[in-house]
Amino acid sequence: MRLEKVLEKLEELFRKWGLGTDDWILIATYALRLQRYEVKIRKGHLNTIVNKNKLPWKVGEGYEVFPPKDSEGLKEFSLWMKSTSFDTDLIVYNPQRLKRLLKDTVFYQLPNGRKIRLLSMIGELKSLDEYLGYCTKQGVGEEKGRYLLKIIDDMKRASKQKGNKREVLLADSILKKYKYLRKVKKFSVKQAKELKGIAVFKGKVTGKVRVILRKEDKIEKIEKGRILVTKMTSAKLTNILSKIKAIVTDDGGRLCHAAILSREFKIPCIVGAKIATKVLKDGDLVEVDAEKGIVKILEKAK
């Protein structure tokens, strides 16, 4: 489906939830593409900032949220994802913080005549500067920080291509400020019998592993009762949560996608296990102890 049609459907969904033009902003790479910046995109993934107080459900902890389990909002959100083959992060801001951000937005008119707000390049860089502050082991995860620095590298290139010196200077200052995040610790995968991570929703279960690494690994085809092992999760995970026993991720912290979803849907979850996708294979029998943050390998698949 074409991007503008996807955005029409998203704007319609948000309007149904009570979000007006000033209550949400399309951000990140797709927003910049619509402003003619030649940035790389993560295909099929949108990022949106939404007014925390306008969502039609009680918002819990976390930088990003999802509609509650068994709610009408979740059904509508899942239907939008299924019908468009897109997903989106719902990043929550309080009204005062969102209002301050509006000055760094531009209007974009969709083919149906409705207008939406796009975050400008300056606004995007300011927001990433703030977000990178959350990228610690206890927050969003250092891996997310490294990923965002690569995006800023690309944004800097696109701004330089357009001759916007102010944007380039701002990008440079952020890259310098968070350069420590680029350092990656190496972990050995040899003869690993157990993995350690951050337990974000407690529970202890045993099951067989299903590793999801690439888009072509169709997540909706995961077998019921499996332990999902992946690098990082996205909103599309909401469509298969009823099938899985537990979640284990390489990356992330207490505020990452997997952590938020596991708490909302009460699924044992360990994030930041670093090398889970390298050590674990499809069919491995494991014990996920999300009381202690340990994944124990009981039997390797033959």
C-alpha positions in Angstrom: 0.0 0.0 0.0 1.3 3.5 -0.9 2.6 5.6 2.0 0.0 8.3 1.7 -2.9 5.8 1.8 -1.3 4.2 4.9 -1.2 7.7 6.5 -4.8 8.4 5.6 -5.8 5.2 7.4 -3.6 6.0 10.4 -5.0 9.6 10.6 -8.5 8.1 10.5 -7.7 5.6 13.3 -6.2 8.4 15.5 -9.2 10.6 14.9 -11.4 7.7 16.0 -9.3 7.6 19.2 -9.9 11.3 19.7 -6.5 12.6 18.5 -6.7 15.8 16.5 -4.1 17.5 14.2 -2.3 18.9 17.2 -2.3 15.7 19.2 0.0 13.6 17.1 3.1 14.0 14.9 4.7 11.7 12.3 8.4 11.6 13.0 11.6 9.9 11.9 12.6 8.7 8.5 9.2 8.6 6.7 8.4 12.1 7.9 11.8 13.3 6.6 11.2 11.5 3.2 8.0 13.5 2.8 10.0 16.6 3.4 12.4 15.5 0.5 15.3 14.4 2.7 17.0 11.4 1.0 17.3 9.4 4.2 17.3 5.6 4.5 14.0 4.2 5.7 13.0 1.1 7.7 10.4 -0.2 5.3 6.9 -0.7 6.8 7.7 1.0 10.1 6.3 4.4 11.1 7.1 6.4 14.3 4.5 8.7 15.9 4.4 10.9 18.9 0.9 11.0 20.5 -0.8 13.1 23.2 -0.7 10.9 26.3 -3.9 12.4 27.8 -5.9 12.0 24.6 -5.5 8.2 24.2 -8.7 6.3 25.1 -7.1 4.1 27.6 -5.0 4.5 30.8 -1.4 4.9 29.9 1.1 2.9 32.1 4.8 3.3 32.4 7.1 3.4 29.4 8.2 5.8 26.7 6.2 3.8 24.1 2.7 2.3 24.6 0.3 -0.1 23.0 -3.5 -0.5 23.4 -4.5 -2.7 26.3 -5.1 -6.4 25.9 -8.6 -7.4 24.7 -9.5 -3.7 24.1 -11.3 -2.3 21.1 -8.2 -0.1 20.6 -6.0 -3.1 20.2 -8.4 -4.7 17.7 -8.4 -1.5 15.7 -4.6 -1.1 15.9 -4.1 -4.7 14.8 -6.5 -4.3 11.9 -4.7 -1.2 10.7 -1.4 -3.1 10.8 -2.8 -6.1 9.0 -4.6 -4.0 6.3 -1.6 -1.7 5.6 1.4 -4.1 6.3 2.9 -1.2 8.3 3.3 -0.8 12.1 4.0 2.2 14.2 5.5 3.1 17.6 3.2 5.1 19.8 5.6 7.4 21.7 3.7 9.2 24.4 4.2 12.9 25.4 2.3 14.9 27.9 0.3 17.9 26.4 2.8 20.5 27.6 5.8 18.7 26.1 3.9 18.0 22.9 2.9 21.6 22.6 6.6 22.7 22.8 7.4 20.3 19.9 4.7 21.6 17.6 6.9 24.7 16.8 9.3 22.3 15.0 6.6 20.7 12.8 5.3 21.3 9.3 1.9 20.5 7.9 1.5 17.9 5.2 -1.7 17.5 3.2 -2.8 14.0 2.3 -4.7 13.2 -0.9 -8.0 13.1 0.9 -7.5 16.7 2.1 -6.7 15.9 5.7 -3.6 17.5 7.2 -1.1 15.9 9.4 2.0 17.2 11.2 5.6 16.1 10.3 8.5 16.7 12.6 11.2 18.9 10.9 14.8 17.8 10.7 15.7 20.2 13.5 12.9 18.9 15.7 14.0 15.3 14.9 17.6 16.0 16.0 16.4 17.7 19.2 14.2 14.8 20.0 16.9 12.2 19.3 19.2 14.1 21.5 16.7 13.7 24.4 15.9 10.1 23.5 19.5 9.1 23.5 19.6 10.0 27.2 17.3 7.0 27.9 19.6 4.6 26.1 21.2 2.9 29.1 21.0 -0.7 30.2 18.2 0.2 32.7 16.3 2.3 30.1 15.8 1.7 26.4 19.1 -0.1 25.9 22.5 0.9 24.7 22.0 -1.1 21.5 19.1 1.2 20.6 21.5 4.1 21.1 24.0 2.7 18.7 21.2 2.2 16.2 20.0 5.8 16.6 23.6 7.2 16.1 23.7 5.4 12.7 20.4 7.1 11.8 21.8 10.5 12.8 24.9 9.8 10.6 22.4 9.3 7.8 20.4 12.4 8.6 23.6 14.5 8.7 24.5 13.2 5.2 21.0 14.1 3.9 21.1 17.6 5.5 24.5 18.2 4.0 23.2 17.1 0.7 20.5 19.8 1.0 23.0 22.4 2.2 21.5 22.9 5.6 24.5 23.9 7.7 22.5 24.4 11.0 21.2 20.9 10.8 24.7 19.5 10.1 26.2 21.3 13.1 23.5 20.1 15.4 23.9 16.5 14.2 27.7 16.8 14.8 27.2 18.0 18.3 24.8 15.1 19.2 27.2 12.5 17.6 30.0 13.8 19.7 27.9 13.9 22.9 26.9 10.2 22.6 30.0 8.8 20.9 30.5 6.5 24.0 27.5 4.5 22.9 29.4 3.3 19.8 31.7 1.1 21.9 30.4 -2.5 21.8 31.3 -5.1 24.4 32.0 -8.5 22.8 30.5 -11.7 24.3 31.6 -15.2 23.7 29.1 -17.7 22.3 31.2 -20.8 22.8 29.7 -23.5 24.9 27.2 -21.2 26.5 24.8 -23.2 28.8 22.8 -20.2 30.0 22.2 -16.6 29.1 21.7 -13.6 31.4 19.6 -10.5 30.8 17.1 -8.1 32.4 13.9 -9.7 33.7 11.1 -7.2 32.8 8.0 -9.3 33.6 8.4 -12.2 36.0 7.5 -15.8 35.4 9.2 -19.2 34.9 8.4 -21.3 31.8 9.8 -24.1 29.8 9.4 -24.4 26.0 11.0 -24.8 22.6 12.7 -21.8 20.9 11.5 -20.1 17.8 14.1 -17.6 16.5 12.9 -14.6 14.4 15.7 -12.6 12.7 14.5 -11.3 9.4 11.3 -10.0 7.8 11.1 -13.1 5.7 10.8 -15.1 9.0 7.0 -14.7 9.1 6.3 -13.8 12.7 2.6 -14.6 12.4 3.5 -18.2 11.5 5.1 -18.9 14.9 3.9 -22.1 16.5 1.8 -22.0 19.6 3.7 -22.4 22.9 7.1 -21.4 21.6 9.6 -19.1 23.3 10.2 -16.2 20.9 13.9 -15.3 20.6 14.7 -12.2 18.6 17.1 -9.2 18.5 14.4 -6.5 19.1 10.7 -6.5 18.7 8.2 -4.2 17.0 4.5 -3.3 17.3 3.6 -6.3 15.0 4.4 -8.6 17.9 0.9 -7.7 19.3 -0.6 -10.0 16.7 1.0 -13.2 17.9 1.2 -12.6 21.7 -1.5 -15.1 22.4 0.7 -17.9 20.9 3.9 -17.5 22.8 5.1 -18.5 26.3 7.9 -16.1 26.7 10.0 -13.4 25.0 13.8 -13.3 25.0 15.7 -10.5 23.2 19.3 -9.7 22.5 18.8 -5.9 22.9 16.8 -3.6 25.0 16.2 -2.4 28.5 13.3 -1.8 30.9 11.6 0.6 28.5 12.0 -1.2 25.2 9.1 -2.6 23.0 9.4 -6.2 24.4 9.4 -4.9 28.0 6.3 -2.8 27.5 4.4 -5.5 25.7 5.3 -8.2 28.1 4.0 -6.2 31.1 0.8 -5.3 29.3 0.1 -8.9 28.2 1.7 -10.6 31.3 4.2 -12.7 29.4 7.5 -13.7 31.0 10.2 -11.7 29.3 14.0 -11.2 29.5 15.6 -8.5 27.4 19.2 -7.5 26.8 20.5 -11.1 26.7 23.1 -9.9 24.2 23.8 -13.2 22.3 20.5 -15.1 22.5 19.9 -15.2 18.8 23.5 -16.5 18.2 23.4 -19.2 20.9 19.8 -20.4 20.6 18.4 -22.2 17.6 14.9 -23.3 16.5 13.7 -26.2 18.5 16.1 -25.8 21.5 14.4 -26.7 24.8 15.0 -23.9 27.3 13.9 -22.7 30.7 13.1 -19.0 30.9 13.5 -17.8 34.5 12.2 -14.3 34.4 12.5 -14.1 38.2 16.3 -14.2 37.9 16.8 -13.0 34.3 18.3 -16.3 33.2 17.7 -18.5 30.1 18.9 -22.0 30.7 19.5 -24.4 27.8 18.0 -27.8 28.7 18.4 -29.6 25.4 19.8 -28.6 22.1 17.7 -29.4 19.0 19.0 -32.2 16.8 
